[in-house]
């Protein structure tokens, strides 16, 4: 009987997509950490430290700023979702601005950003698959296997099971980071953890300060500040984190997490340490792929059981968040892209369509990932630049009653032009060369949204109430 009830709950989109809105403080902690601390945190940051040095400090800055913003924003999102029965981020756009068509636009932008984000997980999973098989598998085959495993997990699980997987992943991540950090000095001939940094600075002067190993790199203080701000402003605007806010049992559960979870960022000190140690050890990953620097270092210097532990942890670090990214994409597509066209879609059909659509999104992510040799950090910044086009609307939706649907649409269109158009890129490269392009485009988006909102009709009061009459 108990299983039957659980199965019945899983058969609804609300249960599958937002965990039945019952994630308490502990479970919300793990699913939140699962989405913030992914393979980007371990493989991406250590690889960035190995290749560039100090620019890896971006991780510290962005996490601290992000949770300060999340403490204010996420409870507001939760209240809007609870009061109006929202399931996806695009539901919020349609309801807050009184325009169902804007929900379609937000859904498409969100899906595009999520697909780019899935790349991070696929790149990492494929590296681990290749490691497990001794490098005998091609990159393309490894990426396809990674996508199939990710799809299988989310197809059978849903959000609540992803939360439990994230809990296991978090424990293993702490164990691995502590184990490697405690032993790494001896592996590279250093006297202590801090001696690793000294030796790295002696071998590569300037590695510990911006702009890093390459004095000509644009990764200076302005790059660090603008990139961190772009990540912090865009982080909670990602559809899966928006959707995760709906899943919380209470606003208090969200605030507790925002207060205490930045402690996780202390792990970045040790992850950067591991990147420096890999550089000292002369680690040379295949094809110079910086994303594989830590895996190669562990493979070269540690016994088999440690290699297995690192690989298994990395697998979960990619699988737990990647599954939620695909789940959210499927929810957005079914509810906010197809839903307005097929209003008679049954709950069962909607659930089936969500699952089938994820196969297509995973295929697109595979196509983007094959041949990808860029840093995980660079991929992350691309994803944040894309989702940043929704950020002005989200913040203004809670702060300014006058924000209109046409203003939001105009901001999104002009923002993407500022982000992607060749002539705009040339302007920013000439006049603001050190600035993160995503933040510039977000600022342009914000200004256009405000100006167009001032000259277009106000949204209905019932729509404004979604963001302003909830005591949030």
N, C-alpha and C positions, 0 to 999 in steps of 0.2 A: 504494500500500500504506500509506504514511504517513498519507494522508488518511483511508483506511478505518479505521485504528486510532484516529485522533483522533475520527472520527465515532462509532465504537463506544463510546469513552469518554464522549462527550457524551450518548449514549443512556441512560445510567444517572442516577438521581436523585443519587447521591453525586457524580458528576462535575459535573453541572449545578448542584447546589445548594451544594457545598462545595469546588469546584475540584479534586476528587480528593485533597484534603488535601495539596497539594503547593506551596502558595504560600510561596516563600522570602522572605527579608528584604526585598528590593527590591519584589517584586510585592505583598507584604503591606503594605508602606509605602504604596503608591499606593491600594490598595483601602481601607485604613484611613482615609487622608486623604480619599478620595473620599466616605466616609460621614460624616466629621466636618466637613469644610469644604465645605459645599454652598452653594446660593444663599442660604441663611440667613446665611452668613458675609459675603457681599458685599452683596446687596440688603437683607436683613433688618437687619443691623447699621447699615449706612449710613443706611437709612430711619429707624431708631430714633434715631440721632444727629441726623438732620435734624429730627425731630419733637419729641424729648424732651431730647436732649443727653446728659448724663452717665450715665443708665441704660444706655446702650450698653456701658458698661464691664463689664457682665455677661459679655460674651464672654471677656474676659481671665481673670476669676476662675474661671468654670466649666471652661474648658479645662485650666487648671493643676491644679485639684482632680481633674478627671476622669482625667487620665493617671496621677496618683499612685495612684488607686484601681485603674486598669487594670493597672498594673505588678504588682500583687498578685493581682488576680482573674483576668485573662485567661489566664495560664498554667495556672491550676487548671481553668478551663473546657476548655482545649485538651487537658489530660491526661485529663480525664473523657471527652471526646469520642473521643480516640484509643483509649483502653482499652476502651470500651464500644461503639464503633462508632456513636456518636450523630450524627445529622444535623441535627436541629432543637433549639431551646431546650426545647420541650415534651417531647422525648425525655429530657432531663435531669430534668425534673420527675417524669416517670413512673418513671424508673430510680432516682433518688436517694431518693424517698419511698415506693417500692414500691407505687405506685398508678397504674395506667394511666389511670383516670378523671381524675386530677389533670393528666395530660398534655393531656387534652381541654380542661380549664378554662384551663390556661396557654396553650394554642394559641389559644383564642377571645380571651382578654385581649390576647395579643400581636398578633393580627390587627387588633383594634380600634385599638390604639395605632399600628400601622404605617399604617393607613388615614389616621389623622389626620396622621401625618408626611408621607405622600404629598401631602397638601394643600399643604405648603410648596413642593414641587417643581412642582406643577401651577400654583399661583398665579404662580410665577416664570416658568415656561415660557410661560404664557399672555400675560404682559406682554411677553415677548420676541417672541412670535408677532405680537402687535399692533404692536409697534415695527417689525418687519420689513415688515409690510403697511401701514405708514403710518396705523395707527389706523382702518382701514376695516372691520375685523372686530369683531363684537360680542364681549363678554367670554365669553359662553357658548360661542360657536363656537371662540374661541381656547383655552378650557379643554379642549374636546372634542378639538381637534387635538393639543394637548399630550399628552393621555392616549393617543391613538392612536399617536403617535410613540414614547412611552415603552414601550407594550406591544410594538410592533414590534421595538424594540431588545432587550428582555429575552427575547422569544419566540425570537429568532434567535440570541441570544448565550449567556446563562448567566453565571456568576460570573466566569470567567477573562477573558472579553471585556470585562466591565464593569470589571475591574481595569486592563486596557490603556487603556480610555477614560478612566478616572480618572487615569492617568499623564499623558495628553495634557492633560487638564483642569487638573491641578496646575501644569504648566509654563505654560500659558496664563494661569492665575490670577495667578501671580507676575509675568508679563510685564505684564499689564493693570494690576495694582495699582502696580507700579513706574512704569510709563509715566504713569498718571494722577497719582500722587503727585508725580512730578518736574515736572509741568507745571501742576498745579492752582493754585499761587500766582499765576501770571501771569493766570490766567483770572478771578480774583476781585479783582485789584488789591492783592494782598498782596506783601510784600517777600520772604517765605520761607515754608517749610512751617509753622514755628512762629508766624509772624506771622498765619497763618490763624486759629489758636486765639485769639490776642490780639484780632483784629478781631471774631471771633464773640462773645467775652466782652463786648466793648464794645457790640456791637449787641444782645446778648441776655444781660444780666447774670444770672449764676448758671448758665449753660448748662454750664459745665465742672465743676460739683460737684453732688452729689446734694442734692435730688431731681431736679434738672434745670431746664428752662425754667419749669415750672409749680411754684411753691413749695407748692401744695396737693396735689401728686401724692403717692401713697403709695410712690413709688419711692425710698425713702431707704436708709440703710445696712442696716437690718434686712431690707428687701426684697431688697437685693443679696446679702446673705450667705445668706439662706434659699433664694433662687432658685438661686444658684450651687451650693449644697449639694444641692438637689433634682436639678439637672441632672447633677451629678457622680455621685451615687449611682445615678441611673437610666440613665446613658448606656450602660454596658456590659451592662445588662440588656435592652436592646432586642434582639428576636429576631435581627435581621440582623447585629448586632455579636457576639452570642453565636455565631451560625452562622459568622461570619467567623473567630472564634477557632478553631473546628474546622478551618477551611481552612488554617491555618498549617502550615508544614512542621515547625516546632519551637517549643518554648517560648522559646528564645533569640531567635528572630525577633520574637516578640511583645514581649519585654522591650526589645530594641534600639529598637523603634518607640516604646514608652512613654517611653523616655529622651529621644529626639531629636525626636519629632514636636511637642512643645509649642513648638518654634521657629517653627512655622507661625503660632502665635498672635501673633507680632510683626506680622504683616500687619494685625491688627485696628487697630493704631495708625493706619495709613494709611487703612483703610476708614472709621474714625470721622472722620478728617481730611476725607475726601471728603464725608461727610454734612454736616459743618460748612460746607465750602466751598459745597455746594449751597444751604444755608440763606443764606449770605452773598450768593450770586448771585441770590437771590430766586426760586429755582426753584419752580414751581407745577405738580406733576404732575396729570394729569387726575383730577377728583373728589377732590383732596387725598389721593390714595392714597400713603401714606408708602413703601410697598414699591417704588414706581416713581420715587422721588426721584432716585436715582443715574442711572437710565436717562434720565430727563428732562433732568438736568443735562448729561450727556454729549451728548445730542441737541442741546441748545441751544448748547453752547459748543465742541464739537469737530468736526473734519472727518469726512466720511463713512467713511473707512477706519478711524478709531478707533471710530466707532459700530458698524461691522461687527465689529471685533475684540471689543468688549465684549459685543455680542449673541451672537456665536458662543461666547465663553467662558461666558457665563451659561447658554447652551443646554446645554453639557456639564456645567456645575456642577449643573444640575437633572437631566439625563438619566442620568448615571452612578449617583448614589445612588438616584434614583427607581426605576431598573430593579431594583436590588438589593432595595429595599423590597418591590416587587411580587413578585419571585422568592421572597423569604422568606415572604411571605404565602401564596403558592401551595404552598410546601413544607409549611408548618404545616397548611394545610387538608387536603392530601392525606394526609400521613403521620399527623397527630395528631387530626384531627377525623373524617375519613372512614375512615382506616386501621383504627381499632379496631372499626368496624362492618363493614368489608369486608376481612377478614384475607387473603383469597385474591387481592387486587388484584395484578396482574402489574406488573413494572417498567415496561413500556411503557404500561400503562393509568395507572399512577401519574404518569408524566411528562406524559401527555396531560391528565389531570385537573388537575395543577398549573398547566399553561398555560391551560386553559380557565377555571379558578377566578379567575385573575388578571384576566380581563376583568370579572368581577363586582365584584371589589374596586376596580378602577379606576373602574368606573361609580359605585360608592358614593362614592369620593373626589371624582369630578366633581360629584356631587350636593351634597356638602358644600362644595365650592369655589365653585360658582356663587353669585354674590352676596356672596362673602366680601370684606369690606373691612378686616378687622382686620390688625394687624401680624403679620409672619412670626414675630417674637419671641413674641407672644402665642400663636400656633398651636403653636410649639415647646413652650412651657410647658404647654399643654394635653396634648400628646403625652407629655411627661415625667411629668405627673401620672398619666396612665393607666398607663404602663408601670411607674411607681413602685410600683404595687400588687403587682408580682412581685419587687421588690427585696429585701424582708425575707426571703423564702423562699430566694432565691439566696445571699445572704450567710450566713444561718443554715445553709443546706445544706452550706456548707464549714466553718463555724465551730462548730456545735453538733450533736452526734450525736443529741440527744434530739428534734430537730425532727420533727414528724409531719405526715402528709398532711392530717389533719383540722384541725390547727393552722394550716397554710397556707391551707386553704379558708376557715376562719373569719376569718383575717386579711384575706384578699382581699375577702370579703363586707363586713365591717365597715369596711374601708378605703374601699371605693367608696361606702358610705353616708356616711362622714365627708367624702368628696370631693364628692359630688353632691347629697345630700339638702338641700332648702331650709333645714330647721331647723339643720343642721350649719353651712351657710354663714353663717347669721345669728349663730350662736355665735362662729365664728372672726372674723367681721367686727366683732363687739362687743368681744371680749376679746383677739384677736391680729390687729388690722387690718392691720399691716404685713407679716405673715408670708405666705410663699408657701403657698397652701392645699394644694398637692401634698405638701409636706414634712410638714405637720401630719397629713394622711391617712396618709402613709407611717409616721409615728411611731405612730399609733393601730394601724395594721396590725401593726407589729412587736410591740407590747405584747400584742395579742390572740393573735398567733401563738405567742408564748412561753407565755402562760398556758394556752391550750388544749392545747399540746403537753405541758405538765406533767401534764395529767390524762387524756390519751389514750394508748393502747398504743404502745410504741416501734416504729419501723419495723424490718423484718428487717435483720440484720447485713449481708447481701449488698447491700441498698439503701444502707445507711449507708456502705459501702465505696466507693461511687461518688464521694463527696466527701471521704472521710477516710483511705483506705488506699492513696493513690496517691503519697505523698511530695510532694504539690503544695504 
